[in-house]
Amino acid sequence: MASPAAPEIGKHDLMILRKELRFASIRSSDRCLFHAAKWLAEQLNSLPQNVPSSHHYLKVQPSLPHDGAGLDTFVNDDEEDKYHLAKSYFNVNEFDRAARVVEGCVSSKAAFLCLYSKFMAGEKRKDEESEMVLGPLDGNVTANKELPILTKKLETMLADNKEDTFLLYLYGVVLLKQRNEKPAYQALVRSVVSYPYNWAAWDELKTITRSIEDVNRAMLDLPTHLMTSFFQLLASQELYHVNEGVYTLVEQLTDVFPRSSWLKSQRALLSYHVKDYEESEKIFDEIMQNDPYRLDFLDHYSNILYVMDKRSKLAFVAQVASATDKFRPETCCVIGNYFSMRSEHEKSIMYFRRALNLDRNFLSAWTLLGHEFVELKNTHAAIESYRRAIDVNRKDYRAWYGLGQAYEVLEMNYYALYYYQRAGALRPYDSQMWAAMAACYEKMNRPDDAIKSYKRALSGNAGTSAATANQWDGFELNTKTLIKIAKLYERVKRSDEAVHYMEMCLKAEPDLGPSEDIATAKSWLAHYEKEKLNLGRALQLAQELFDAGLMVEDSRAMVRDIRNQLDMDHPRI
């Protein structure tokens, strides 16, 4: 895969960047794009403090002439008053009232708020009409009935105002909801080109990129701008694409925004993706210490603590999250993970469902819900949960992998293989994906394909930060995988290759010490050497097994048989 190019760092007055971010946050907030406004304000406040305006940091072109003077103004006082009334209705979720108040207004802010209020009203009704999560009538088919009307209105308005960044953003969102990805991509690209600080558009744009190749192609259409670097980082992270280029991107952005919790979170997630759990935990600890009420990405932090089996720490994080906001999906997922670690799977499912009642598109909750149903042997519910996770985000390899596991349990190996292949396409260097494919090939009586997949599993982590210290000749010395490859070679009558991989297994002994896998390899090699009449080598291996206290009965019998054979070949005089 191609690596994302790092942004060019140059010199520019920090004061321009401050003004741009401040104004962008205000513009987003005026249009009730609160998540984008929050993100922009956080980056604004993460810039270095008390830096004189002559300090140089980053080359960034001003996005608006005259600091945006003349933009977002109202045609008269009456329209401005209506806008403020509509915004107050929007803030208390009275979306239909908000849309009616500013119906017919022509100013940029009021016109956007009218259409956005109608969109949110449709989303609200859609959620109200939806059945209980995974209930008997929950088919994920409820639609926002405002979308066709909004599409026509936006097309008419954009014909007169082709470069209104916020109308283009909303048009892209409406098209995405209707699965019209190509025109949605074009609308969102036009939005960020016309105004690069429209973070809401960047956040939607990243959902369309399905591969790092898509990201690289998109870079050709995007402006050379600081915000493009943020998009590049976010898209790469969500695609699990981790390399030196991505780390360089984080470092360069951190130089500009040294106190950004969001950038620290991205760095923690990159470490999580390469299974460097200790480093990821360390970064999340720092974020919690500096910003104890921040709940963003806390569900990922709880996943890390779950994998590391840190129950007491996970309980502490769950308590902190619950005290901060019980009704955030992140909090529900943290608590769900805590109950899962205690093997209270019914309670865990209850909290994951609560997270989904709060936000049907909260990806972590769908995937974790699938995991819990697997634990309860409810395979069909697990499959539906994973499918819904994929509906939310087709880039989630965990959901594809979970589907593979579920179908493997049902002994539907062709389906399982397909889903493992989809997971492997998203995580091509993850040995776990290739080992799962290999197991399917074995069950399907395709030993040659199984061997290739197991070899890919061995080389998958080699050379990455997820690799172990046990490596030899470009392979990770995973003894279980090595033995599986050797036995498959034995099955297809390729004894020399089988011996090679059993010998590779023994090379891990100095680091691993005596183990069941090492014992299996020595026992196999001892029998092989005995059949080949290499009795000295066979005796050495059998004796090592006996001395280590491994396979004691078998190794004792083998030592006795080999010595008897040696005595017959060389009788005492």
N, C-alpha and C positions, 0 to 999 in steps of 0.2 A: 504494500500500500504506500502511496505517496505521503510524504510527511508535510504537515502544514508549514508554510513559510512563516518565519518570525517577522513581526512588524519592524519597520525601520524606525529607529529611535533617533531623533534629532533634537534641535533646540527650539524652544518656544516659550513665550511668557506664560507662566502658570496662571496668571490672572484671567486670561482668555478662557482657559479650560474651566476655571471656577464659574465664570459668568455663563458659559455654555451649559454646564451641568445644572446650575441653579435655575436657569430659564427653562431648560428641558423638563426639569422636575415640576415646575409650576405649570407648564403647558399640559403635561400629562395629568396632573392633579385636576386642572380645570375641566378636563374631559372625563373625569372620574375613572381614569386608568390608574387605579391606586397602586397596584403591584409594580407597574413601571415607574410611577412617581417615587415609590419607596426605594426601589433599586437605585434610581438615579441620585436620590438624596443620600443614600448610604455611600455611594462612590464619591459624591461631593465631599462628604464629611470624612472620608478616608484619605483625602489628599494631605500632604504634609502641612502642619500648622506653622504659623509664624514664619513663613518663607517670604522674603521680599519679592516684589513683582519682577525684579530683574533676573530671578532664578530661572534657569532653563531646564526643561524636562523633556518635552515631547513635541514633535512636529505635528500640529493639528490645525487644519484650516477652519477658520470661523464658518459656522454653518448658516448664520443669518447676518445679513447686512444691518448695520446700525443697531446691533443688539436686539433685532426682532421688532424694531419700532414699526408701527403700522400694522403688525399682524395681530390677529385675535381681537380686533376692536369691534364694537357694536355700531350698528347703523343709527341707533337712537337710544335714549334712556329707557324707553318702554321695553325694548327688546332686551336690554341688559337686566332690567328688573325681572323679566320673565325667566331669563337664564338662571338667575340666582334662586328663584323659587323652584325651578325645575331641578336644579342641582341639590337643593335641600330635600326635595322629594326622593331623588335618586339615593341620597345618603341614608335614607331610612327604608330603602327597598320598595318604594312605591313607584315602580318603573312606569306603569301605564299613565299615572298622573303626570309624571315628569315629561313623558313624550307628548302628552296632550297640551301641556302648557307652552312648549316651544314649537309646536306644529306651525309650519309656515315661516319660521324665522330664517333669515338668510345669512346671518353672520356665521363665521367658521365654527366657533365654539358651540353656539346654540343649535346649528344644523346637525353637527356631529352628535351632540347630546340627545337630540330627538331620535335619531336612528339607533344610537347605542342603547338608549332606554328601551326601545322596542325590541331590540335583540335580547337584552337581559330579561325583559318581560316574557319573551318566548322561552328562554332557558329556564326561567322560574316555573312556568307552567309545565314544561317538559318534566322537570324534576318532581313536581307535584303529581303528575299523572303516572309517573313510574311506579312500579310495584316494589315490594320489599326486595332488598338485595338477595338475588338467587332464590327468590320466592317462586311459587308455582307459575305465576304469570309474568315473571321478569324475563323478558326476551331481548332486552336492549334494542328495541325497535322504536321507542318513543322518539318523535322528532320535534324540532323547534318549528312550529307552523308559521312563524314570521319570516323564515328565510327566503321563500320565493318573492314576497313583496319587497323585502329589503334589497334583494339582488337587483330588481328593476329600478328601485329608487336610487340606489348607489350608481348604477350604470348611467342613469339620466344626469345625476349631479356631477359625476366625473367627466361627462362629455363637455360640460361647461368649465369645470375646474380640474384639469387633468392632473395637477401635481399637488393636490391637497393631501399631505402625508397621512393625516389621521383618517380621512375618508378612504384612502387607498388601503390602509391597515385594516379598517373594518370590512372593506370589500374582500380582502384576502381571507379574513376570518370566516366570513359568511360562505365564501366559496369552499374553504376547507371543511366546514361543517357539512357541505353537500358533496364532499369527496372530489371536487374539481381541482386537483392539485396543480396542474400546469398553469391555468390562469391565476390561481391563488399565488403561486410562486412569482409570477410576473408582477402581480399587484404589490406584493410585499417587497420585492426588489425595488420597484419604483418608489415605494414609500420610504425605504431607508436611503435611497439615492437622493431623494428630494430633501430629506431631513435625517441625517445619520443618528441623531440623538433620540429617535423614536424607539426606545427599548422594547415597547410592546410588540412592534413589528419584527424586531430581531428575534424575540422569544418565540413568536409563531413561525418564523422562517426556519428555525432550527428543527421544527417538527417534520418538515418536508424532506430534509436530507436523510436518506436511508443508508448511505455509505460514505466513507471518506472520499471516494471519487466524486460523489455528489457535492460534498463540501468544496473540493478543489475546483470543480466546474463552476460552482456558485461564486467562488472568489473572483472569477473573471468578470462577473457582472456587477460586483459590489464596489463601493468607493474605497479609495485608499484613505483609511480613517481609523482613528483610535477605536471606535465602536466596532469596526470590522474585526479587530483583534479579539475583542470580547466575544463576539459571535463565533469566531474560529475556535476559541478555547472551549466554549460551551458545547458546540456541535461535536468537537473531537472527544470531549469527555463523555458525552452521552452515547457516543459510538464506541466507547471503550478503546479508543485509539490512543495509546500511550507510547510516546517515544521521546527522544531528546528534544525534538522540535517543539513538542507540546510543553515540556518542562521549561524550555527557554522562553516560550510565550508567557507562561505564568510568571517567571522571574522578571521579565521586562515590564509586564503590567504591574507587578508588585513594586517595582522601582518607582512607578508613577503614583500608585495607590497603596502605600505601605501599610495602611491600617484597615484594609478592606477585608471584612469577615467573609464576604462572598468569594473573593479570590482564595482565601485560606481554605474555605470549604471545597472549592474546586481542586485545590492541591491535595486535600485529604481524600477526595473521591478518586483522584488519579492513583494514589497509593492503594486505596481499597481495590481498585480494578486489577492491579498487579499483585494483589494478595499480600501487600506489605502492611499487615494489620497493625503492627506496633507503631509504625510511623503515622498511619492514619489516625489511630487512637490519640497519639500525642498531639496532633494538630487540632482535633476536635476538643481535646481537653483545654487547649489554649484558647480556643474560641469560646468555650463555656465560661472560662475564667474571666475573659475580657468582656463578654456580652452574655451574662447569665440568663437573660430572658429571651434569647434568640431561639426560636424553634425550627427555623429553616434547616432542612437536611438532617434533622435529629433522628429521623427514622433510619437513615443510613448509618448513623453512629450506633444506634441500637443493634443493627445487623452485625456490625463489627464486634461489639461486646458479646453478642450471642455466639458468634463463631469462635471467639476467644474464650468462651465459657466463663465470663466474668459476671457471675450472677449478682453479687452484692453491688457492683458498680452499675449494672443495668437497673437494679432496683432504685438506686440513688437517682439516676437520670430520669427514670419514670416518675419518681416523686417530684423532682424539680419541674418536669414538663407538666404534670398534672396540677401543680400549684400555680403555674404560669397561665395555662389555658387548657381546661379539660376538653374543650370542644374544638380542638384543632386536629385534623387528620394525622399530623405527625405525632401528637401526643397519644392518640389511640393506637398507632402502630408501635410506639415504644412500649406501652403497657401490654399490648398483645404479644410482643416478643418476650416480655418478662414472664407472662403466664405460660407461653410456649416452652420457655426454658425450664419451668417447673413442671412440665408435662401436663398442665391443665389446659388441654386443647380446646375444650368447649368454651371456656372463658376467653381464651385467645381468639377464637372465631367470633365471639360476641363483639370484641373490641375492633377487630378488623372490619366487621360489618358496620360498626358505628362510624368508623373512618369513611367508609364508602357512602353511608347515608349523608355525611357532611360534604363529601366531594366524590361523585361517581367516577371521576377521571383520575383519582389518586392511585398512581401505578403501583406503588409499593404495597398498598393494601390488597389489591387483587392477587399479586404474586404470592404474598405471605399467606393469604387465605387459601390459595391452592396448596401451599406446603402443609398447612394444618389439616386439610382434608386428606392429603396423602398419609399423614400420621395416623388418622382415624380410619384408614383403609376405605374411605369414601372416594373411590377413583373417579366416578362420573362427575361428582361435584368439583373435584380437583381440576378435571379437564375443562369444565365450564369456566372456572375461575381463571385458569391460565389463558383460555381463549379471550376472555374479557380483558385481561391484561394486554394481550396482543392488539386488541381493538383500540386500546388507549395509546399504546406505543409499540409499533412493530420492531423496534430496535432493542427491546428488552430480551436479552439472551436467556435470562433466568426463566422466563415464561415458556420460551421454545423448549428449553432443556426440561422443564417440568412436564410439558406435554409428552416429550419423549419418554420420560420415566413412567408416566401414567399409562401410556400405551404399552410399554414394556411389561408392566405388571399384568396388563390384560392379554399378554402374549400376542399382541398385534405388532410383530416386529417390523413389518414394512412401514407402517405408520410411525413407529418409534424412530426408525432410521431416518425418515424424512425430517422429523422435528429435530433430531440431533444434528442433522446436516444444516438446518437453518440456524441452530444455535452456534455451530462451528463456523458458519460463514461470518457471524458477528464476532466470534472470539477465536480466530484462526490459530492463535498461539497458546490456547488454553488446553493443557493435556487432558483435562477432565472430559472435554467435549469429544476428543478423538478416542479416548478409552471407551466412552459410552457407545460410539459408533462401532468400534471394534467388537464389543460384546454382542451387538446386534448382528454383525456379519457372522460371528461364530454360530449364533443360534440359527442363522439362515443357511448354514453350511457353505459359507464362502470364505474358506481359510486364507486364501491369498489376499483378499480385501481386508480381512481382519489383521493380517500381519502388517500390511501397509499402514493401517490406522494406528495399530499399537506403536509402530516405529515413529509415526508422526506425534503420538503422545509423548514418546521419549524425548524427541527433539523439540517439542512444543515450548517448554519452559527454559530450555538451555539457552544461556546467554542473556536471559532477562532477569529483572530484579526478583522475580518469583522463583527462580531456579534455586535448587539446593546446592550445598557444597560438593555433593557427590556427583561429579561429572567425569566422563571419559570419552574421548574421541567424538566430541560434539553431542553426546547423549547424556541425559540425566539418568543416573543409576537407580531407577525405580525397580526394586527387585521383583515385585509382584508382576509388573509389566514384562520384565525381561524373561521371567519364567513362562508367562503365557505365550510369548513369541517363540521361545524354545520348544514348547510342547506343540504349538501349531506347526512348526517346521518338522518336528518328529511325526506329526500326523500326515504330512504330505511327503514323507520319506526323504527328507533332506537333513540327514543326520549331522553333516558337517556344520551346517548353519545352526542347528539346535545346540551343538557343543559350544559354538562361538558365543551364543547368548547365555548359556549356563556359566561359562567362564567369566563373562562380563558381570554376571551376578556376584561372583566371588570377589570381584574387585571392590565391591562396596563393603566387604567384611571389616576392613580396618576402621571404618567410620561407624558402622552399625553394630559391630560386635556379633556374637552368636544370635541368630534369629531363626524363626520357622522357615523363612524364604531361603536363607543361606543353607539351612539343613536340607531343604528340598533339592537345591542345586547340587550340593555335595553328594547326596544320596544318588541322584540321577547320574551324575558324572562317574561315581564309583561303579555303579552297575554297568555303565557304558564301557568304561576302561576294562572292567572284568571280562565283558563279552569280547573285547578286542585283544584280550590276553595281555594287557598292560598291567600286570598284577601289582607291580611296585607302586604305581600311581594310584591304583584302586585301593590298595592297602593303606596308603597314606591318607586318602580322603576318608575312608571308613574309620580309621583310627582317630582322625581329627573330630569326626562326628561323635564317637564314643567318649573321647576325652572331654568334649564340651558338654556332655550330658544331653545330647540331642538325639532323638530317635534311638534310644539306648538299646532296646531289644533288637531292632533291625540292624543297627550298626554292629552290635556284638556278634550276631549271627553272620554278618557279612565278613567281619574280621576273621572269625573262625573258619568260614568256608575258604577264604582267600589263602589263609595260612596252610590249611590242609592241601589246597591245590599246589601251593609252592613246595610243600613237603613231598608231594607226589612227583613233582617235576625235578626236585633236587633232594632225593632221600639222603638221610644221614648215613654215613658209613661207620 
